[in-house]
Amino acid sequence: MFVKDKVAFVTGGANGIGLCYVKELLKNSAKGVTIADLDPKRGEKVVEELSKEYGDNKVIFVQVDVTNKNELENGMKKTVETFKSFDILINNAGIMNDAIWEKEIDINIKGTIHGCLLAMDEYIPKYKSSSEGVIVNVSSIFGIEPFGGLPIYTATKHAIIGLSRSLSQLNNENIKILTICPGPTATALLQDLFDKTPNNSVEKYSDAMKGYMAVMKGMQEAPFVAENVVKLIGDAKNGTIWNLENNEKYEVIIPDKEGLLKK
Ligand SMILES: NC(=O)c1ccc[n+]([C@@H]2O[C@H](COP(=O)([O-])OP(=O)(O)OC[C@H]3O[C@@H](n4cnc5c(N)ncnc54)[C@H](O)[C@@H]3O)[C@@H](O)[C@H]2O)c1
């Protein structure tokens, strides 16, 4: 397992799928994991629980709003002070709420870009503990297909695919960039979609949202996503995109322009 003895930084790691990444990394003998999230009370509680299970000095919480580059950088600094290396970044923090779409763009796109640039320019090249570092950017099935109910969320997740594919071409400092596209997964984010619709959508799109929810197939559990992502961190090739939906995993192949023109 690549993650053994490695140090990872997980944004939005205090809850939902992010927390499952943290647990899966620890289960697979990561040296240390940093949870970068908003709420210190929740973060400290999670650290206490995980320390009981995996031992002291394996996991820390840093209070970070990913839209704020300084906070993110301070969290990364604290990570190398504590664990002495920096190998893996999972850009997971995200919201799904088109009613506050400017904030959604800030968190989902700007937060991921801050993370990528800090990790690629400084933290992975300087502090990786082996020849390779890995960045996982979290998109969604709505990063590869349109969704009229949440067009702005969908745009943010399409942006993550373009960002990851482009950064992966650089292959700077042997940093592998992967993209993950989960399908509906049982977390607070999705529960909010059910509870708050139509208040979490721009009003004119809310019928499309209700329509989708009515036909939505079942939800998978978050540990399924986390188990696969931790394996992919070691096994997947740079620049690849992975769909994890309905408890199935497959690689998403985007045709190049020549392939499209031939059709
Ligand atoms: N749950 C799904 O069905 C699903 C499907 C596809 C993609 N995703 C994506 O997976 C990621 C995680 O989703 P989830 O369902 O676990 O969500 P969640 O709401 O359960 O957890 C998200 C975590 O991110 C944190 N967060 C939110 N804004 C933040 C900010 N500005 N700075 C730092 N942390 C912040 C929250 O505090 C929370 O701990 C998101 O990017 C989401 O878009 C989720």
The ligand as a Tripos MOL2 file, in Angstrom:
@<TRIPOS>MOLECULE
LIG
   44    48     1     0     0
SMALL
NO_CHARGES

@<TRIPOS>ATOM
      1 N1        -22.1640   12.9190   -0.7980 N.am      1 LIG1
      2 C1        -22.2730   12.7940   -2.1040 C.2       1 LIG1
      3 O1        -23.2530   12.2180   -2.6260 O.2       1 LIG1
      4 C2        -21.2020   13.3360   -3.0160 C.ar      1 LIG1
      5 C3        -21.2430   12.9660   -4.3610 C.ar      1 LIG1
      6 C4        -20.2650   13.4720   -5.2220 C.ar      1 LIG1
      7 C5        -19.2760   14.3050   -4.7610 C.ar      1 LIG1
      8 N2        -19.2660   14.6530   -3.4400 N.ar      1 LIG1
      9 C6        -18.2010   15.5730   -3.0090 C.3       1 LIG1
     10 O2        -17.4770   14.9560   -1.9670 O.3       1 LIG1
     11 C7        -16.9760   15.9690   -1.0870 C.3       1 LIG1
     12 C8        -17.3910   15.6380    0.3420 C.3       1 LIG1
     13 O3        -18.7920   15.5710    0.3870 O.3       1 LIG1
     14 P1        -19.5990   14.9870    1.6440 P.3       1 LIG1
     15 O4        -20.8370   14.4130    1.0920 O.co2     1 LIG1
     16 O5        -18.7000   14.1620    2.4750 O.co2     1 LIG1
     17 O6        -19.9730   16.3450    2.3820 O.3       1 LIG1
     18 P2        -20.2530   16.6430    3.9300 P.3       1 LIG1
     19 O7        -21.0980   17.8640    3.9370 O.co2     1 LIG1
     20 O8        -20.7240   15.4300    4.6330 O.co2     1 LIG1
     21 O9        -18.7920   16.9970    4.4840 O.3       1 LIG1
     22 C9        -18.0780   18.0870    3.9410 C.3       1 LIG1
     23 C10       -17.0080   18.5340    4.9100 C.3       1 LIG1
     24 O10       -16.3630   19.6750    4.3200 O.3       1 LIG1
     25 C11       -16.2420   20.6890    5.3040 C.3       1 LIG1
     26 N3        -16.1840   22.0080    4.6720 N.ar      1 LIG1
     27 C12       -17.2020   22.6770    4.0570 C.ar      1 LIG1
     28 N4        -16.7790   23.8920    3.6730 N.ar      1 LIG1
     29 C13       -15.4650   23.9790    4.0410 C.ar      1 LIG1
     30 C14       -14.4910   24.9900    3.9130 C.ar      1 LIG1
     31 N5        -14.7550   26.1760    3.3600 N.pl3     1 LIG1
     32 N6        -13.2440   24.7520    4.3950 N.ar      1 LIG1
     33 C15       -12.9530   23.5620    4.9970 C.ar      1 LIG1
     34 N7        -13.8380   22.5720    5.1440 N.ar      1 LIG1
     35 C16       -15.0970   22.7820    4.6740 C.ar      1 LIG1
     36 C17       -17.4760   20.5200    6.1980 C.3       1 LIG1
     37 O11       -17.2720   21.1420    7.4550 O.3       1 LIG1
     38 C18       -17.5810   19.0020    6.2740 C.3       1 LIG1
     39 O12       -16.8050   18.4810    7.3290 O.3       1 LIG1
     40 C19       -17.5370   17.3000   -1.6080 C.3       1 LIG1
     41 O13       -16.5680   17.9210   -2.4150 O.3       1 LIG1
     42 C20       -18.7220   16.8790   -2.4510 C.3       1 LIG1
     43 O14       -19.0240   17.7980   -3.4680 O.3       1 LIG1
     44 C21       -20.1970   14.1840   -2.5560 C.ar      1 LIG1
@<TRIPOS>BOND
     1     1     2 1
     2     2     3 2
     3     2     4 1
     4     4     5 ar
     5     4    44 ar
     6     5     6 ar
     7     6     7 ar
     8     7     8 ar
     9     8     9 1
    10     8    44 ar
    11     9    10 1
    12     9    42 1
    13    10    11 1
    14    11    12 1
    15    11    40 1
    16    12    13 1
    17    13    14 1
    18    14    15 2
    19    14    16 1
    20    14    17 1
    21    17    18 1
    22    18    19 2
    23    18    20 1
    24    18    21 1
    25    21    22 1
    26    22    23 1
    27    23    24 1
    28    23    38 1
    29    24    25 1
    30    25    26 1
    31    25    36 1
    32    26    27 ar
    33    26    35 ar
    34    27    28 ar
    35    28    29 ar
    36    29    30 ar
    37    29    35 ar
    38    30    31 1
    39    30    32 ar
    40    32    33 ar
    41    33    34 ar
    42    34    35 ar
    43    36    37 1
    44    36    38 1
    45    38    39 1
    46    40    41 1
    47    40    42 1
    48    42    43 1
@<TRIPOS>SUBSTRUCTURE
     1 LIG1         1 GROUP 0 **** ****
